[in-house]
Amino acid sequence: NTPGRSVLRILPVLSLILPPLVKDPAWILFFSPRTGLVNLALHNLFGTTWVFNVFSMAGMISVAGIFTAPIAYIIMLQPFDSIDRSFLDASRMSGARLSTSVRKVIIPMILPALLSATTYGVIVLASSFETPIIVGLPAHIPTFMSLIYDVVSSASQGLNIAAAQGSLYLILTITMVSGYIMATRNERRFVSITGRGHEHMVLELRGWRWVLAAILLLYAILAFIGPLVITVVVAFLPFYSATGGNPFVNFTLKNFVEVFSTPGVAGAIKTSTFIGFFVAGGTVIVAGLLSYVSLKTRYRFRRAADAISMAPIAVPHLVYSLGMLVTVLATPGLAYFAYGTLGLMIFAEIIIFLPLAVRLLSSALIQLPDELIEAAVVSGSSPQRTLRTVVVPIMLPAILYAFSVVFILAFRELGSVVLLVAQNTVIVPYQSLTFWISGGYPMLSALNIVALMVPLILVAALFSIRGVIRRVGVVRLPAAEALSVSASKESMT
């Protein structure tokens, strides 16, 4: 019952929209030791030298953690939303306090989502590229990923050493995914959707609800509002310098004019949007099928589909791009048809984002009881119709979440396709990198503001669709009428 929860629900997702070349530089502008705006403000008010230092281990952890949190939030959002109020009421009727109900009822039910978020987060943070390069290198803090980047950039060492180093991520991935599969091998323990009418759970938190609202607002300021505001302001400056007095003067529209007059910018936005839609659609379809085979079939090696879907995350995006390039060039006849095409880029990004989509969908699918699928089969429904009329309607919110997240990430993805882009093809992150290398941060900010409109419109549309679905009750259980009351009681037990 947190005040304004309908708005607060969206805030953690918004930081995903910001490209890496917005988030990391924004934190540098705010928390750089001597030129950061926050440190300058504290110096002018209290005479301090500097308080915050983004170029440190704590700074790297803060940046990486804050901007990875939305992934974990998205993975856990649908499982929390699927918990029926009857479970909490049953716990209270048994005499349990709220804290006991959370510890013994709610957390065990969303355990697969917690494990999915942890598994994915650890691997993604370990293979993170942007923060170690933008924040870590100036701070002289080497990371394993920056070491691989140096090897790839070196003409004397080549790809074989980078591939050998990157293989260590495969060991990390196998370890994390194996732990997840072992912890969730009994799927029936985590069922929270039944054949009865579903009523959303709402925790009455009294005074704590204001504390939680304040924490969410603080996170939104650090992860989205602050970086967005500083990017917008800098986009209207002819140049930025915090050492020469107040930098926020002489506002101009020159940067936007130059961005739109730069050849290829409009085409880059169209191309990135096109790639984002096809990557999101293809990834959700493949991830949905793999999740369904892994969790809702009885094949002997069905859980191997979960491990296979996580395999791409073991390869850092830059190394994956190099491997894809070598594969295409070394295959006779393939380079002529595939190299430099949008199809190759879409295929590469589908593989890259497949682990995330599987984590998003499987954490929600594991809460779907087998009784609903069995009831549809008993009613004479074919497997295709069961998927269309039972599984997909119940999973629709999770599908919308997965589509929106993959689209946003694909729209700004560069690492996995940086070596696959043809000379006549320009995408938004590649154009942003060009502005960053040339030192035109105001122009980079202007381009990012223009490019942000596409994912913002998409997220608003998808959350509006989700709200309509919940209000009109489209997400119902078409096979629920065939499900007996005894089966419902069994699944609740």
C-alpha positions in Angstrom: 0.0 0.0 0.0 2.9 2.4 -0.8 1.5 5.8 -1.8 1.7 6.3 -5.5 2.6 2.7 -6.2 1.2 2.8 -9.8 3.8 5.5 -10.6 6.6 4.1 -8.5 6.1 0.7 -10.2 7.4 2.2 -13.5 10.3 4.3 -12.1 12.9 1.4 -11.7 12.3 0.3 -15.3 13.0 3.8 -16.7 16.8 3.7 -16.1 17.0 0.8 -18.6 16.1 3.3 -21.3 19.3 5.4 -20.7 22.2 4.3 -23.0 25.5 3.5 -21.3 27.0 6.7 -22.7 24.4 8.6 -20.7 24.6 6.9 -17.3 28.3 6.5 -16.7 29.2 10.0 -18.0 26.3 11.5 -16.0 27.7 10.1 -12.8 31.1 11.4 -13.7 29.7 14.9 -14.1 27.9 14.6 -10.7 30.5 12.8 -8.5 33.9 13.4 -10.1 36.3 14.3 -7.2 37.2 17.9 -8.2 34.9 18.8 -11.0 31.7 16.9 -10.0 28.7 19.1 -9.5 27.8 17.5 -6.2 31.3 18.0 -4.8 31.4 21.6 -6.1 28.1 22.3 -4.4 29.3 20.8 -1.1 32.6 22.8 -1.4 30.7 26.1 -1.9 28.3 25.4 1.0 30.6 23.8 3.6 34.2 24.4 2.3 34.9 20.7 1.9 37.5 19.5 -0.6 35.6 16.6 -2.1 33.3 14.0 -0.6 32.4 11.6 -3.4 34.8 10.0 -5.8 33.3 8.0 -8.7 36.7 7.0 -9.8 37.1 4.4 -7.0 36.1 0.8 -6.3 33.1 2.1 -4.4 32.1 4.3 -7.3 32.3 1.5 -9.8 30.2 -0.8 -7.5 27.6 2.0 -7.1 27.4 2.7 -10.8 27.3 -0.9 -11.9 24.8 -1.9 -9.1 22.4 0.9 -9.6 22.1 0.4 -13.3 21.9 -3.4 -13.1 19.1 -3.3 -10.5 16.3 -2.8 -13.1 17.1 -6.2 -14.6 16.6 -7.9 -11.2 13.5 -5.8 -10.6 11.9 -6.9 -13.9 12.7 -10.5 -13.3 11.0 -10.5 -9.8 8.1 -8.1 -10.7 5.8 -10.6 -12.3 6.3 -13.4 -9.7 5.4 -10.9 -6.9 2.4 -9.8 -8.9 1.2 -13.4 -9.3 1.0 -14.3 -5.6 -2.7 -14.6 -4.7 -4.0 -12.9 -1.6 -5.4 -16.1 -0.3 -1.9 -17.4 0.6 -1.3 -14.3 2.8 -4.8 -14.6 4.3 -4.3 -18.2 5.1 -1.0 -17.4 6.8 -2.6 -14.6 8.9 -5.5 -16.9 9.9 -2.9 -19.3 11.2 -1.7 -16.6 13.6 1.4 -15.5 11.7 2.6 -12.0 11.8 3.4 -10.0 8.7 7.1 -10.6 9.0 6.6 -14.3 9.5 4.3 -14.4 6.4 6.9 -12.6 4.3 9.7 -14.9 5.5 7.9 -18.3 5.3 5.2 -17.7 2.5 6.2 -14.9 0.1 9.9 -15.3 -0.1 9.8 -19.1 -0.7 7.3 -18.6 -3.5 9.4 -16.1 -5.3 12.6 -18.0 -4.7 13.1 -19.0 -8.4 12.9 -15.3 -9.4 15.4 -14.3 -6.7 17.8 -17.0 -7.9 17.2 -16.0 -11.5 18.0 -12.4 -10.8 21.1 -13.3 -8.8 22.3 -15.7 -11.4 21.9 -13.3 -14.3 23.1 -10.3 -12.3 26.4 -11.9 -11.2 27.2 -13.0 -14.7 26.3 -9.7 -16.3 28.2 -7.6 -13.8 31.3 -9.9 -14.2 31.2 -9.4 -17.9 30.2 -5.7 -17.8 32.1 -3.6 -20.4 31.0 0.0 -20.3 31.6 0.9 -16.6 35.1 -0.8 -16.3 36.2 1.2 -19.4 34.5 4.6 -18.7 35.0 4.6 -14.9 37.5 2.0 -14.2 40.3 2.9 -16.6 40.6 6.6 -15.5 40.6 5.3 -11.9 43.4 2.8 -12.8 41.3 0.0 -11.5 41.8 -3.0 -13.8 39.0 -5.6 -14.2 39.0 -8.9 -16.0 36.8 -7.4 -18.8 39.1 -4.4 -19.3 42.0 -6.9 -19.5 40.2 -8.8 -22.3 39.5 -5.4 -24.0 43.3 -4.6 -23.9 44.1 -8.0 -25.4 41.5 -7.6 -28.2 42.9 -4.1 -28.9 46.5 -5.4 -29.1 47.8 -6.4 -32.5 50.5 -8.6 -30.9 48.3 -10.9 -28.8 45.2 -11.6 -31.0 42.0 -13.3 -30.4 43.2 -16.7 -29.1 44.3 -15.2 -25.8 41.0 -13.3 -25.5 39.1 -16.4 -26.2 41.0 -18.3 -23.6 40.3 -15.6 -21.0 36.7 -15.4 -22.0 36.2 -19.1 -21.4 36.5 -18.5 -17.7 33.0 -16.9 -18.0 31.7 -20.2 -19.2 32.9 -21.8 -15.9 31.1 -19.0 -14.0 27.9 -19.5 -16.1 27.9 -23.3 -15.6 28.3 -22.9 -11.8 25.5 -20.3 -11.4 23.0 -22.1 -13.8 23.7 -25.5 -12.1 22.9 -24.0 -8.7 19.7 -22.5 -10.1 18.5 -25.7 -11.7 19.2 -27.7 -8.5 17.3 -25.2 -6.3 14.3 -25.2 -8.6 14.1 -28.8 -9.7 10.8 -29.3 -7.9 8.7 -26.7 -9.8 5.4 -27.5 -7.9 6.8 -25.9 -4.8 6.6 -22.5 -6.4 3.1 -22.6 -7.9 1.2 -19.4 -7.0 -1.5 -19.3 -9.7 -4.6 -21.4 -9.3 -7.8 -22.1 -11.1 -9.8 -19.9 -8.8 -10.3 -16.2 -9.3 -7.0 -14.3 -8.8 -6.8 -11.4 -6.3 -3.6 -9.4 -6.1 -1.8 -9.4 -2.7 -1.4 -6.0 -1.0 0.7 -5.8 2.1 -0.5 -3.2 4.7 2.8 -1.6 5.9 1.5 1.3 7.9 4.3 3.9 8.4 6.9 1.9 6.5 5.1 2.6 3.3 6.4 6.2 3.3 10.0 4.9 3.9 9.7 2.6 0.9 8.3 5.3 -1.2 11.2 7.6 -0.2 13.7 4.8 -1.1 12.2 4.3 -4.5 12.2 8.0 -5.2 15.9 8.3 -4.1 16.7 5.4 -6.5 14.8 7.0 -9.3 16.8 10.3 -8.8 20.2 8.5 -8.8 19.4 6.1 -11.7 17.1 8.0 -14.0 16.1 11.5 -13.1 19.5 12.9 -12.3 21.3 11.4 -15.4 18.4 12.5 -17.6 18.3 16.1 -16.2 22.1 16.6 -16.6 22.0 15.1 -20.1 19.1 17.5 -21.1 20.9 20.5 -19.7 24.2 19.7 -21.3 22.5 19.2 -24.6 21.6 22.9 -24.6 25.2 24.1 -23.9 27.7 25.1 -26.5 30.4 23.4 -24.4 30.7 22.0 -20.9 33.3 23.0 -18.3 32.8 23.0 -14.6 36.2 24.6 -13.8 35.5 27.9 -15.4 32.6 29.0 -13.2 28.9 28.4 -13.8 28.7 26.1 -16.9 24.9 26.5 -17.2 24.8 29.7 -19.2 24.4 30.6 -22.9 21.9 27.9 -23.7 21.5 27.2 -27.4 19.8 24.8 -29.8 22.9 24.5 -31.9 23.6 20.9 -30.8 20.2 19.7 -31.9 20.5 21.5 -35.3 24.0 19.8 -35.8 22.7 16.4 -34.8 19.8 16.5 -37.2 22.1 17.9 -39.9 24.6 15.1 -39.4 24.3 12.5 -42.2 22.9 9.2 -41.0 21.3 10.2 -37.7 17.7 9.9 -38.8 18.5 6.7 -40.6 20.3 5.4 -37.4 17.2 5.9 -35.3 15.0 4.1 -37.9 17.5 1.2 -38.2 17.9 0.8 -34.4 14.1 0.8 -34.0 13.7 -1.8 -36.8 16.4 -4.0 -35.2 14.9 -3.5 -31.7 11.4 -4.7 -32.7 12.6 -7.8 -34.6 15.2 -8.7 -31.9 12.6 -8.4 -29.1 10.0 -10.4 -31.0 12.3 -13.2 -32.0 13.9 -13.4 -28.6 10.6 -13.6 -26.7 9.4 -16.4 -29.0 12.6 -18.5 -28.7 12.8 -17.8 -25.0 9.2 -18.7 -24.4 9.6 -22.0 -26.2 12.8 -22.9 -24.3 11.2 -22.0 -21.0 8.1 -24.0 -21.7 10.2 -27.1 -22.7 12.3 -26.7 -19.6 9.5 -26.2 -17.0 6.2 -27.6 -18.5 7.2 -30.8 -20.4 8.3 -34.2 -19.3 11.2 -34.8 -21.6 14.1 -36.5 -20.0 16.7 -33.8 -20.5 14.2 -30.9 -20.5 16.2 -28.8 -17.9 19.1 -28.8 -20.3 17.1 -26.2 -22.3 17.6 -23.8 -19.4 21.4 -24.4 -19.4 21.6 -24.0 -23.1 19.7 -20.8 -23.1 22.2 -19.3 -20.6 25.3 -20.3 -22.6 25.5 -17.1 -24.6 26.0 -15.0 -21.5 29.3 -16.8 -20.9 30.8 -14.9 -23.8 31.4 -11.1 -23.4 29.6 -9.1 -26.1 32.8 -7.9 -27.7 34.4 -11.3 -27.8 31.1 -12.7 -29.2 31.1 -10.0 -32.0 34.6 -11.1 -32.9 33.7 -14.7 -32.9 30.6 -14.1 -35.1 32.7 -12.1 -37.5 35.3 -14.9 -37.8 32.6 -17.5 -38.3 30.9 -15.6 -41.1 34.1 -14.8 -42.9 35.5 -18.4 -42.5 32.3 -20.1 -43.8 32.4 -20.4 -47.6 29.7 -18.4 -49.3 28.2 -17.1 -46.0 30.0 -13.8 -46.0 28.6 -12.8 -49.4 25.0 -13.2 -48.1 25.3 -12.4 -44.4 28.1 -9.9 -43.7 26.9 -6.4 -43.1 23.2 -7.3 -43.3 20.6 -6.4 -40.8 19.6 -10.1 -40.6 23.1 -11.0 -39.2 22.9 -8.2 -36.6 19.3 -9.3 -35.5 20.5 -12.9 -35.2 23.5 -11.9 -33.2 21.4 -9.8 -30.8 18.7 -12.5 -30.4 21.4 -14.9 -29.2 22.9 -12.3 -26.8 19.6 -11.4 -25.2 18.2 -14.9 -25.0 19.4 -15.6 -21.5 17.7 -12.5 -20.1 14.4 -13.3 -21.8 14.5 -16.8 -20.5 15.1 -15.6 -17.0 12.2 -13.1 -17.3 9.7 -15.7 -18.7 10.8 -18.7 -16.7 10.5 -16.9 -13.3 6.8 -16.3 -14.2 6.1 -19.6 -15.9 7.3 -21.7 -13.0 4.4 -20.3 -11.0 1.9 -21.7 -13.5 0.4 -25.0 -12.2 0.5 -28.1 -14.4 -3.2 -28.7 -13.5 -4.3 -25.8 -15.8 -2.5 -27.3 -18.8 -3.7 -30.8 -17.9 -7.3 -29.5 -17.7 -7.0 -28.1 -21.2 -5.6 -31.4 -22.5 -8.5 -33.4 -20.8 -10.9 -31.0 -22.5 -9.5 -32.0 -25.9 -7.3 -29.0 -26.5 -4.2 -29.5 -28.8 -0.8 -28.4 -27.5 -0.9 -25.4 -29.9 -4.3 -24.3 -28.6 -3.3 -24.9 -25.0 -0.4 -22.5 -25.5 -2.6 -19.9 -27.2 -5.6 -20.0 -24.8 -4.0 -20.9 -21.5 -0.3 -20.3 -21.2 0.0 -17.1 -23.3 -2.9 -15.2 -21.7 -1.6 -15.9 -18.2 2.0 -15.1 -19.2 1.0 -11.9 -21.2 2.3 -9.4 -18.5 5.6 -11.2 -18.4 5.8 -11.4 -22.2 5.2 -7.6 -22.3 7.9 -7.0 -19.8 10.3 -9.2 -21.7 9.5 -7.6 -25.0 10.0 -4.1 -23.6 13.3 -4.8 -21.9 14.8 -6.6 -24.8 13.7 -3.9 -27.2 15.3 -1.2 -25.0 18.6 -3.1 -24.7 18.7 -4.0 -28.4 18.0 -0.4 -29.4 21.2 0.7 -27.6 23.3 -2.5 -28.0 26.7 -2.0 -29.5 29.2 -4.6 -28.2 27.7 -7.6 -29.9 27.3 -5.9 -33.3 30.1 -3.4 -33.4 32.1 -5.5 -35.8 29.1 -6.6 -37.9 27.9 -3.2 -38.9 28.4 -2.5 -42.6 29.8 0.8 -43.8 26.5 1.9 -45.2 24.6 1.0 -42.0 24.5 3.3 -39.0 22.8 2.6 -35.7 22.2 4.8 -32.7 24.9 3.5 -30.3 27.5 3.5 -33.1 26.7 7.2 -33.8 26.8 7.9 -30.1 30.2 6.3 -29.8 31.4 8.5 -32.7 30.3 11.7 -30.9 31.9 10.5 -27.6 35.3 9.7 -29.2 35.3 13.1 -31.0 34.7 14.8 -27.6 31.4 16.3 -28.5 29.6 15.6 -25.3 26.9 18.3 -25.8 26.1 16.8 -29.2 26.2 13.3 -27.7 23.6 14.5 -25.1 21.4 16.0 -27.8 21.5 12.8 -29.8 20.6 10.7 -26.7 17.7 13.0 -25.9 16.3 12.5 -29.4 16.9 8.8 -29.4 15.3 8.4 -25.9 11.9 9.2 -27.3 11.5 5.8 -29.1 12.0 3.6 -26.0 10.0 6.0 -23.8 7.0 5.8 -26.1 7.3 2.0 -26.2 7.5 1.6 -22.5 4.5 4.0 -22.0 2.5 2.0 -24.6 3.3 -1.4 -23.1 2.5 -0.4 -19.6 -0.8 1.2 -20.8 -1.6 -2.1 -22.5 -0.9 -4.0 -19.3 -3.2 -1.6 -17.3 -6.0 -2.2 -19.8 -5.5 -5.9 -19.5 -5.8 -5.8 -15.8 -8.9 -3.5 -15.8 -10.9 -5.4 -18.4 -9.8 -8.8 -17.2 -8.4 -10.1 -20.4 -5.8 -12.3 -18.6 -8.2 -15.0 -17.5 -7.9 -18.7 -17.4 -9.9 -20.1 -20.3 -9.4 -23.7 -19.1 -10.3 -22.9 -15.5 -13.9 -24.1 -15.9 -12.6 -27.6 -16.6 -10.3 -27.5 -13.5 -11.8 -29.2 -10.5 -12.0 -27.7 -7.1 -9.9 -30.5 -5.7 -7.1 -29.7 -8.2 -7.2 -26.1 -7.1 -6.9 -27.1 -3.5 -4.0 -29.4 -4.3 -2.1 -26.7 -6.1 -2.7 -24.2 -3.2 -1.4 -26.8 -0.8 
